[in-house]
Amino acid sequence: MFRAEFTLASTVLAFCLTYGLTPYWIRIAIRRGFVGRDMNKVGVVVVAEGGGLWVVIGCTFGLYVLASLHRYLSGEVLYSDDFFALTSLLLLTSLLGFMDDLLGWKKGIPVWERVLFLAPISIPLIVIKAGVSTMSIPFLGVVDFGTAYPLILVPLGVLGSANAFNMIAGYNGLEACMGLTLLTFTAIFSHIKGIPLVFEASVVMAASLLAFIRYNWSPAKVFPGNTLTYAVGAYYASLVILGNMEKFGVMLFTLYFIEFMLFIRGLKDGIYKENFGVPKSDGSLEPPYSKVYSLTHLTIKVLSKLGVKPTELKVTVTLTVMQLFVGILTVILITADIV
């Protein structure tokens, strides 16, 4: 049963933990040399890495407190299998993401190995046989995938979402803002549909991301790293699966499908694209390639065409506004049963 006071308490805890612990991590990371270059800044500007770990910790403890409040104060066992599969997946994904931050792209591990490295993240959902195997597919109607749903479709969805969320990244505040927007609309839609687990889990993660933005906003003091991007992408997919909200989840993820198509365009041209712009002395950015291989590149070009100075901050805000628009349109179309 949904209890607003329990959700509020766990949300506040998630926010406070992330907000309070991240500064300590920043100091430790800088002192130990766990830093990365801020590529959208002129010169060599270094920033603490791996800050997404504290988003995950804040969210996880928030979820545990939520379950504890239900058990001790109202005698309810909160969501049982679904709840613990979700928290297990979140922790597992963040662990693998953190290892990737330590050993991954900077150390030259091939991309296919990094993708394969994430393969186990959906195991908690497979174990509980998460989701409903029947899906409504345009032109085909209702299709029952049977055991292929938990054993094949769920792993593909979680793995794809984790990697896709990592694609629109590389700008101060961008990943956290995009994640916050995705989780906010997931909370709104699940509340409308009366899916308490998805609503509560969404607002707890959203609170943790909101706290993290304080330190990741331009000029960033800490980077989220793959610790955050993999975890938030997988977490989002898990909520969609547990809430049987596949149509909503796919529509809300529209920008990431576009990003994937632009990525494929780059591969066809022999370019494994980087999202970073080319920083200029006036604080603006230039596209790194003559063609567009990312929504970040497109945003820089469009802002320039409109006569707006394309700074890192404006790229982040523009893409977040685009996600807001997609979110509003998705909620309207799905709730009105237009699509």
C-alpha positions as CSV (number, residue, x, y, z in Angstrom):
1,M,0.0,0.0,0.0
2,F,1.3,3.5,-0.9
3,R,2.1,5.7,2.1
4,A,3.0,9.2,1.2
5,E,4.8,9.9,4.5
6,F,7.1,6.9,4.0
7,T,7.9,7.9,0.4
8,L,8.7,11.4,1.6
9,A,11.0,10.2,4.3
10,S,12.9,7.9,2.0
11,T,13.1,10.6,-0.7
12,V,14.5,13.2,1.8
13,L,17.1,10.6,3.0
14,A,18.2,9.8,-0.5
15,F,18.7,13.5,-1.3
16,C,20.5,14.2,1.9
17,L,22.9,11.3,1.7
18,T,23.9,12.1,-1.9
19,Y,24.1,15.8,-1.1
20,G,26.2,15.3,2.0
21,L,28.5,12.5,0.9
22,T,29.5,13.7,-2.5
23,P,31.7,16.6,-1.3
24,Y,33.8,14.1,0.8
25,W,34.2,11.9,-2.3
26,I,35.3,14.9,-4.4
27,R,38.1,15.7,-1.9
28,I,39.3,12.1,-1.6
29,A,39.2,11.5,-5.4
30,I,41.3,14.6,-6.1
31,R,43.7,13.8,-3.3
32,R,44.2,10.2,-4.7
33,G,44.4,11.4,-8.3
34,F,41.1,9.8,-9.4
35,V,40.4,12.6,-11.8
36,G,39.6,13.2,-15.5
37,R,40.0,16.0,-17.9
38,D,36.9,18.2,-18.5
39,M,37.0,18.0,-22.3
40,N,34.7,21.0,-23.0
41,K,37.0,23.4,-21.2
42,V,39.9,25.3,-22.7
43,G,43.2,24.1,-21.3
44,V,43.7,21.2,-18.8
45,V,40.9,21.3,-16.2
46,V,40.6,18.2,-14.1
47,V,37.5,17.0,-12.2
48,A,36.9,14.2,-9.7
49,E,35.7,11.0,-11.3
50,G,33.1,8.3,-10.2
51,G,30.7,10.6,-8.4
52,G,27.7,8.6,-9.6
53,L,28.5,6.0,-6.9
54,W,26.9,8.4,-4.3
55,V,23.8,8.7,-6.3
56,V,23.4,5.0,-6.2
57,I,24.2,4.8,-2.5
58,G,21.8,7.6,-1.7
59,C,19.0,5.9,-3.7
60,T,19.7,2.4,-2.3
61,F,19.6,3.5,1.3
62,G,16.4,5.5,0.5
63,L,14.8,2.4,-0.9
64,Y,15.9,0.3,2.1
65,V,14.4,2.9,4.5
66,L,11.2,2.8,2.5
67,A,10.9,-0.9,2.9
68,S,11.8,-0.7,6.6
69,L,9.2,1.9,7.3
70,H,6.5,-0.3,5.7
71,R,7.6,-3.4,7.6
72,Y,8.1,-1.9,11.0
73,L,5.4,0.7,11.1
74,S,2.6,-0.8,9.0
75,G,3.5,-4.5,9.1
76,E,3.7,-4.8,5.3
77,V,6.3,-6.7,3.3
78,L,7.1,-4.1,0.6
79,Y,6.8,-5.6,-2.9
80,S,9.0,-8.6,-1.9
81,D,10.7,-10.1,-4.9
82,D,10.3,-7.0,-7.2
83,F,11.8,-4.7,-4.6
84,F,14.9,-6.7,-3.8
85,A,15.5,-7.6,-7.5
86,L,15.5,-3.8,-8.2
87,T,17.9,-2.9,-5.5
88,S,20.2,-5.9,-6.3
89,L,20.3,-4.8,-10.0
90,L,21.0,-1.2,-9.1
91,L,24.0,-2.2,-6.9
92,L,25.3,-4.8,-9.3
93,T,25.1,-2.3,-12.2
94,S,26.8,0.5,-10.3
95,L,29.6,-1.9,-9.2
96,L,30.3,-2.9,-12.8
97,G,30.1,0.7,-13.9
98,F,32.5,1.8,-11.2
99,M,34.9,-0.9,-12.3
100,D,34.6,0.4,-15.9
101,D,35.4,3.9,-14.7
102,L,38.6,2.5,-13.1
103,L,39.6,0.1,-15.9
104,G,37.5,0.9,-18.9
105,W,37.8,3.3,-21.8
106,K,40.8,5.1,-20.4
107,K,42.7,1.8,-20.3
108,G,41.8,0.7,-23.8
109,I,39.4,-2.1,-23.1
110,P,37.6,-2.9,-26.4
111,V,34.0,-1.7,-26.6
112,W,32.6,-5.2,-27.2
113,E,34.3,-6.5,-24.0
114,R,32.7,-3.6,-22.0
115,V,29.3,-4.4,-23.4
116,L,29.7,-8.1,-22.6
117,F,31.0,-7.1,-19.1
118,L,27.5,-5.7,-18.4
119,A,25.7,-8.9,-19.4
120,P,25.0,-10.1,-15.9
121,I,23.1,-7.0,-14.8
122,S,19.7,-8.3,-15.6
123,I,20.2,-11.5,-13.6
124,P,18.1,-10.3,-10.6
125,L,15.1,-9.7,-12.9
126,I,15.6,-13.1,-14.6
127,V,15.6,-14.8,-11.3
128,I,12.2,-13.5,-10.3
129,K,10.8,-13.9,-13.8
130,A,10.0,-10.1,-13.9
131,G,7.3,-8.6,-16.1
132,V,4.4,-9.8,-18.0
133,S,5.1,-11.9,-21.1
134,T,2.1,-10.6,-23.2
135,M,2.7,-7.4,-25.1
136,S,0.6,-5.3,-27.5
137,I,2.5,-4.8,-30.7
138,P,1.3,-2.5,-33.5
139,F,-0.1,-4.4,-36.5
140,L,0.3,-7.7,-34.7
141,G,-1.9,-7.2,-31.7
142,V,-1.3,-9.0,-28.4
143,V,1.6,-11.4,-28.5
144,D,2.6,-13.8,-25.7
145,F,6.4,-14.3,-25.6
146,G,6.3,-16.9,-22.9
147,T,9.6,-17.6,-21.2
148,A,11.4,-15.8,-24.0
149,Y,10.3,-12.6,-22.3
150,P,12.2,-12.9,-19.0
151,L,15.1,-14.9,-20.5
152,I,15.7,-12.9,-23.7
153,L,13.7,-9.7,-23.9
154,V,14.3,-8.5,-20.4
155,P,18.2,-8.9,-20.6
156,L,18.2,-7.2,-24.0
157,G,16.1,-4.3,-22.7
158,V,18.1,-3.8,-19.6
159,L,21.5,-4.1,-21.3
160,G,20.4,-1.9,-24.2
161,S,19.0,0.8,-21.9
162,A,22.2,0.8,-19.7
163,N,24.4,1.3,-22.8
164,A,22.0,3.7,-24.5
165,F,21.8,6.0,-21.5
166,N,25.6,6.2,-21.6
167,M,25.4,7.6,-25.2
168,I,24.1,11.1,-24.5
169,A,26.9,12.1,-22.1
170,G,30.0,14.1,-21.7
171,Y,28.7,17.5,-20.7
172,N,28.5,19.0,-17.2
173,G,25.1,18.2,-15.7
174,L,23.8,16.5,-18.8
175,E,23.6,12.8,-17.6
176,A,22.1,13.8,-14.2
177,C,19.5,16.2,-15.8
178,M,18.5,13.6,-18.4
179,G,18.2,10.9,-15.7
180,L,16.2,13.3,-13.5
181,T,13.8,14.0,-16.3
182,L,13.3,10.4,-17.3
183,L,12.6,9.3,-13.7
184,T,10.3,12.3,-13.0
185,F,8.1,11.4,-15.9
186,T,8.2,7.7,-15.0
187,A,7.0,8.8,-11.5
188,I,4.2,10.9,-13.0
189,F,3.0,8.1,-15.3
190,S,3.2,5.4,-12.7
191,H,1.3,7.5,-10.2
192,I,-1.5,8.1,-12.8
193,K,-1.6,4.4,-13.5
194,G,-1.5,3.4,-9.8
195,I,1.8,1.5,-9.8
196,P,3.2,2.3,-6.3
197,L,6.5,0.5,-6.6
198,V,7.5,2.3,-9.8
199,F,6.3,5.6,-8.4
200,E,8.2,5.3,-5.1
201,A,11.4,4.0,-6.7
202,S,11.3,6.7,-9.3
203,V,11.0,9.6,-6.9
204,V,13.8,8.2,-4.6
205,M,16.2,8.0,-7.5
206,A,15.1,11.4,-8.8
207,A,15.9,12.9,-5.4
208,S,19.3,11.5,-5.4
209,L,20.0,12.8,-8.9
210,L,18.7,16.2,-8.0
211,A,21.2,16.4,-5.1
212,F,24.1,15.3,-7.4
213,I,23.3,18.0,-9.9
214,R,24.5,20.5,-7.2
215,Y,28.1,19.3,-7.8
216,N,27.9,18.2,-11.4
217,W,26.4,21.4,-12.8
218,S,28.7,23.5,-14.9
219,P,31.5,24.1,-13.9
220,A,31.4,20.5,-12.6
221,K,33.2,19.5,-9.4
222,V,32.7,15.8,-10.1
223,F,31.8,13.6,-13.0
224,P,29.1,10.9,-12.8
225,G,31.0,8.3,-14.8
226,N,29.7,5.0,-16.1
227,T,28.9,4.3,-12.4
228,L,25.9,6.5,-12.9
229,T,25.0,6.1,-16.6
230,Y,24.9,2.3,-16.6
231,A,23.1,2.3,-13.2
232,V,20.4,4.8,-14.2
233,G,19.8,3.3,-17.6
234,A,19.4,-0.2,-16.2
235,Y,17.3,1.1,-13.3
236,Y,15.0,2.9,-15.7
237,A,14.5,-0.2,-17.8
238,S,13.8,-2.3,-14.7
239,L,11.1,0.1,-13.6
240,V,9.5,-0.1,-17.0
241,I,9.6,-3.9,-16.9
242,L,8.3,-4.2,-13.3
243,G,5.5,-1.8,-14.1
244,N,4.6,-3.4,-17.4
245,M,5.0,0.0,-19.0
246,E,6.9,-1.0,-22.1
247,K,5.1,1.3,-24.6
248,F,5.6,4.3,-22.3
249,G,9.2,3.4,-21.7
250,V,10.1,3.1,-25.4
251,M,8.4,6.4,-26.2
252,L,10.1,8.2,-23.4
253,F,13.4,6.9,-24.6
254,T,13.0,8.4,-28.1
255,L,16.0,10.7,-27.9
256,Y,18.3,7.7,-27.2
257,F,17.0,5.8,-30.2
258,I,17.9,8.9,-32.3
259,E,21.3,9.0,-30.7
260,F,21.8,5.3,-31.5
261,M,21.0,6.0,-35.2
262,L,23.5,8.9,-35.3
263,F,26.1,6.6,-33.6
264,I,25.5,4.0,-36.4
265,R,25.9,6.8,-39.0
266,G,29.3,7.5,-37.5
267,L,30.4,3.9,-37.6
268,K,29.4,3.7,-41.3
269,D,31.7,6.7,-41.9
270,G,34.5,5.0,-40.0
271,I,34.1,7.2,-36.9
272,Y,33.6,6.1,-33.3
273,K,32.2,9.4,-32.2
274,E,32.9,11.4,-29.1
275,N,30.2,13.7,-27.8
276,F,32.6,16.5,-26.7
277,G,32.7,19.8,-28.5
278,V,35.8,21.7,-29.4
279,P,36.2,24.5,-26.8
280,K,37.0,28.0,-27.9
281,S,38.5,30.8,-25.8
282,D,35.2,32.6,-25.6
283,G,33.6,29.7,-23.8
284,S,31.6,28.4,-26.8
285,L,31.9,25.0,-28.5
286,E,32.4,24.0,-32.1
287,P,31.2,20.6,-33.5
288,P,34.0,18.1,-33.4
289,Y,33.1,16.7,-36.9
290,S,31.8,18.0,-40.2
291,K,28.8,15.7,-39.9
292,V,26.4,15.1,-37.0
293,Y,27.0,11.9,-35.1
294,S,25.3,12.8,-31.8
295,L,22.5,14.9,-30.5
296,T,25.1,17.0,-28.7
297,H,26.7,17.8,-32.1
298,L,23.3,18.7,-33.5
299,T,22.5,20.9,-30.6
300,I,25.8,22.9,-31.1
301,K,25.0,23.3,-34.8
302,V,21.4,24.4,-34.2
303,L,22.3,26.9,-31.5
304,S,24.9,28.4,-33.8
305,K,22.4,28.7,-36.7
306,L,20.0,30.5,-34.4
307,G,22.7,33.0,-33.4
308,V,23.0,31.6,-29.9
309,K,26.4,31.1,-28.4
310,P,26.7,27.3,-28.0
311,T,28.2,26.9,-24.5
312,E,28.4,23.7,-22.6
313,L,25.6,24.9,-20.3
314,K,23.3,25.7,-23.2
315,V,23.8,22.3,-24.7
316,T,22.9,20.6,-21.4
317,V,19.8,22.9,-21.0
318,T,18.7,22.4,-24.6
319,L,18.9,18.6,-24.5
320,T,17.1,18.5,-21.1
321,V,14.3,20.7,-22.5
322,M,14.0,18.3,-25.5
323,Q,13.6,15.4,-23.0
324,L,11.0,17.4,-21.1
325,F,9.1,17.9,-24.4
326,V,9.3,14.2,-25.2
327,G,8.2,13.3,-21.6
328,I,5.1,15.6,-21.8
329,L,4.1,14.3,-25.2
330,T,4.6,10.7,-24.1
331,V,2.4,11.0,-21.0
332,I,-0.3,12.8,-22.9
333,L,-0.4,10.3,-25.8
334,I,-0.3,7.2,-23.6
335,T,-2.8,8.3,-21.0
336,A,-5.2,9.5,-23.6
337,D,-4.7,6.1,-25.4
338,I,-3.9,7.8,-28.6
339,V,-1.0,5.5,-29.4
